[in-house]
């Protein structure tokens, strides 16, 4: 918590200059709570209270339990980074939980300017299906799914439901692209940067990817111009028996398990250092 507080203070001038658009740092609840909505709510509220900084997101996984927690936490005014989103349906559920939380605040006469981002993981799609697709479809599923999610995001931005909230001072939940470092050594090292350029989105680049794009990256057509190609691609994957939503559910389960493994490794490392210092 102290580390994240220190980082948030570093970025606080950015947060203030952009009026809360940028300059955020994220602190996640324990991944051991991914399937426990009540425990997630309790821990997130406590972390938010203890952090006491305006530019610190509490990171909550977009599991079924996490979605229930997100609505409640937004209602309580806690800024949320929804993590571990993979599929269009998972994104939609997280976005609607955010809206429900804001609508409850509006009905209660509370300020509806509560920030959130929805973090969608991209490259893991292509790792998952690499052995099941022909060469011309390698490293293309993640971008196709991202295009479908971005289309839903644009539809949400156009919806009267969100616009009514914006009239009362709300801001849209921003769409964030995560896991955007290229995993396939045969593919471009800026694959998921060049093809994920779109208004009102964030790309959390690994440092090596950021430097690669600065060196030789190119601007491609905006994502909105690629809708027809994306639909054709998804049809080809479906014809191979690779249905997006079941794959997305598997990826979310695997991602949650990986978070737990990292969490346990971190705690074990801390315990060993404490023992060595004792």
Buried (B, 14 or more C-beta within 10 A) or exposed (E): EEEBBEBBEEBBEEBEEEEBBEBBBBBBBBBBBBEBBEBBBBBBBEBBEEBEBBBBBBBBBBBEBBBBBBBBBBBBBBBBBBBBBBBBBBBBBBBBBBBBBBBBBBEEEBEBBBBBBBBBBBBBBBBBBBEEBEEEBBBBBBBBBBBBBBBBBBEBBEEEEBEBBBEEEBBBBBBBBBBBBBBBEEBBBBBBBBBBBBEEBBBBBEEEBBEBBEEEBEEEEEBEEBBEBBEEBBEBBEEEEBEBEEBBBEBBBBBBEEBBEEBEEEEEEEEEEEEEEE
